[in-house]
């Protein structure tokens, strides 16, 4: 999928939860299963942005930093 197609998809999604999910998914590179397992407690403010902690493939936990634009 081209970047312009993804941008158009995100723009056409109503603002709010669904658009935030798509932006997070696209910019973070996390897997669908990791995205589905996220809870509010996995998100921590960090400076101008934030960090999400994901539990993923192979039982590994990793931190993903997000820029303030997405946060």
C-alpha positions in Angstrom: 0.0 0.0 0.0 1.4 3.4 -1.0 1.9 6.1 1.7 -0.5 8.4 -0.1 -3.2 5.6 0.1 -2.7 5.2 3.8 -2.9 9.0 4.3 -6.1 9.1 2.3 -7.6 6.2 4.4 -6.7 8.0 7.6 -8.1 11.3 6.4 -11.4 9.7 5.5 -11.8 8.0 8.8 -13.9 10.0 11.3 -11.8 11.9 13.9 -11.5 10.3 17.3 -10.8 6.8 18.4 -10.7 5.1 15.0 -8.4 7.7 13.4 -6.1 7.6 16.4 -5.9 3.8 16.2 -5.0 3.9 12.5 -2.3 6.6 13.0 -0.8 4.7 15.9 -0.8 1.4 13.9 0.7 3.0 10.8 3.4 5.1 12.6 4.5 2.6 15.3 5.0 -0.5 13.3 3.3 -2.7 15.9 1.5 -5.9 14.9 -2.3 -6.2 14.8 -2.3 -8.5 17.8 -0.1 -6.1 19.8 -2.5 -3.2 18.9 -5.6 -5.3 19.9 -4.0 -6.1 23.3 -3.2 -2.5 24.2 -4.8 -0.9 27.3 -4.6 2.7 28.6 -2.1 1.5 31.2 0.3 0.6 28.4 0.6 4.3 27.4 2.9 6.6 29.4 3.5 10.3 28.8 7.2 11.0 28.1 8.3 14.6 27.5 6.4 16.1 24.5 5.3 12.6 23.4 4.8 9.3 25.0 5.7 5.6 25.1 3.6 2.5 24.6 4.6 -0.8 26.0 3.7 -3.8 23.8 3.8 -7.5 24.5 4.5 -9.2 21.3 5.7 -12.1 19.3 7.8 -14.6 21.1 6.7 -13.3 24.5 8.8 -10.2 24.2 7.9 -6.9 25.7 9.1 -3.7 24.0 8.7 0.0 24.3 7.7 2.1 21.3 8.3 5.9 21.6 5.7 8.2 19.9 6.2 11.7 18.7 4.1 14.5 20.1 2.1 14.7 16.9 0.7 11.2 17.3 0.6 11.3 21.1 
